[in-house]
Amino acid sequence: MIEVLRLGHRIPRDERISTHCALVGRAFGADGLWYSGMKDKGFENSVSGVVDDFGGEFFIEYVSDDLKFVKKKKEEGWFVVHLTMYGVGFEKKVGEVKKVIDSGRDVVIVVGGEKVEPEFYEISDLNLAVGNQPHSEVGALAVFLYEVCGLRKEFKDAKVRVVGSERGKRVVRVERMRD
Ligand SMILES: C[S@@+](CC[C@H](N)C(=O)[O-])C[C@H]1O[C@@H](n2cnc3c(N)ncnc32)[C@H](O)[C@@H]1O
């Protein structure tokens, strides 16, 4: 399993960016997203709406105590990667993360919000930077997941599918086989 933890969601400020973290996670191979901060039904519903239409089993879940959550994941044997501009260049560690995944170990990728408590830097197995410049949780997550997993091609039980085309928008409804 590869899961994402998005820290410190704020309403209304982070509504779009947190949604984009979830959609990037889904498109680039993560299994689901946990988020802390303010519980937001609207955010959960917009992600679930995309999953409902475009398929896959991506989950979105709220976690009230994010540090406790990460400590528990560690106790359960999960490998924790924290993305931060202050970390080590991710390109030096992608091979290590791939080996962890290939060994069957689960990975949780932590992305921050406005402020990340110092404990996350301590508890994480790796603090990785996608370049040491400030940019965004969405950008960092996309680049990192793309390197580790590539693009996800299969989305089970999709109701609609986009047919990529040079001009315009082609969206088809997927016919379901009846039993
Ligand atoms: C608005 S940024 C805050 C920047 C923050 N001071 C930091 O530690 O990267 C919010 C989140 O984006 C991610 N982020 C921003 N720039 C990054 C970078 N160059 N490499 C990795 N992650 C980055 C981090 O997860 C960060 O917590």
Ligand as a Chemical Component Dictionary entry (heavy atoms), coordinates in Angstrom:
data_LIG
# 
_chem_comp.id                   LIG 
_chem_comp.type                 NON-POLYMER 
_chem_comp.pdbx_formal_charge   0 
_chem_comp.three_letter_code    LIG 
# 
loop_
_chem_comp_atom.comp_id 
_chem_comp_atom.atom_id 
_chem_comp_atom.alt_atom_id 
_chem_comp_atom.type_symbol 
_chem_comp_atom.charge 
_chem_comp_atom.model_Cartn_x 
_chem_comp_atom.model_Cartn_y 
_chem_comp_atom.model_Cartn_z 
_chem_comp_atom.pdbx_ordinal 
LIG C1  C1  C 0  3.529  25.602 1.342  1  
LIG S1  S1  S 1  4.708  24.334 1.455  2  
LIG C2  C2  C 0  5.572  24.827 2.840  3  
LIG C3  C3  C 0  7.063  24.763 2.617  4  
LIG C4  C4  C 0  7.747  24.174 3.841  5  
LIG N1  N1  N 0  8.378  25.189 4.593  6  
LIG C5  C5  C 0  8.589  22.909 3.604  7  
LIG O1  O1  O 0  9.019  22.341 4.589  8  
LIG O2  O2  O -1 8.733  22.392 2.468  9  
LIG C6  C6  C 0  3.708  22.997 2.002  10 
LIG C7  C7  C 0  4.286  21.630 1.739  11 
LIG O3  O3  O 0  4.707  21.494 0.390  12 
LIG C8  C8  C 0  5.716  20.491 0.304  13 
LIG N2  N2  N 0  6.872  21.082 -0.386 14 
LIG C9  C9  C 0  7.031  22.366 -0.763 15 
LIG N3  N3  N 0  8.193  22.535 -1.386 16 
LIG C10 C10 C 0  8.799  21.314 -1.427 17 
LIG C11 C11 C 0  10.011 20.827 -1.946 18 
LIG N4  N4  N 0  10.883 21.607 -2.579 19 
LIG N5  N5  N 0  10.294 19.510 -1.814 20 
LIG C12 C12 C 0  9.433  18.684 -1.187 21 
LIG N6  N6  N 0  8.266  19.084 -0.665 22 
LIG C13 C13 C 0  7.945  20.383 -0.787 23 
LIG C14 C14 C 0  6.036  20.076 1.736  24 
LIG O4  O4  O 0  5.384  18.867 2.032  25 
LIG C15 C15 C 0  5.492  21.237 2.544  26 
LIG O5  O5  O 0  5.187  20.873 3.866  27 
# 
loop_
_chem_comp_bond.comp_id 
_chem_comp_bond.atom_id_1 
_chem_comp_bond.atom_id_2 
_chem_comp_bond.value_order 
_chem_comp_bond.pdbx_ordinal 
LIG C1  S1  SING 1  
LIG S1  C2  SING 2  
LIG S1  C6  SING 3  
LIG C2  C3  SING 4  
LIG C3  C4  SING 5  
LIG C4  N1  SING 6  
LIG C4  C5  SING 7  
LIG C5  O1  DOUB 8  
LIG C5  O2  SING 9  
LIG C6  C7  SING 10 
LIG C7  O3  SING 11 
LIG C7  C15 SING 12 
LIG O3  C8  SING 13 
LIG C8  N2  SING 14 
LIG C8  C14 SING 15 
LIG N2  C9  SING 16 
LIG N2  C13 SING 17 
LIG C9  N3  DOUB 18 
LIG N3  C10 SING 19 
LIG C10 C11 SING 20 
LIG C10 C13 DOUB 21 
LIG C11 N4  SING 22 
LIG C11 N5  DOUB 23 
LIG N5  C12 SING 24 
LIG C12 N6  DOUB 25 
LIG N6  C13 SING 26 
LIG C14 O4  SING 27 
LIG C14 C15 SING 28 
LIG C15 O5  SING 29 
# 
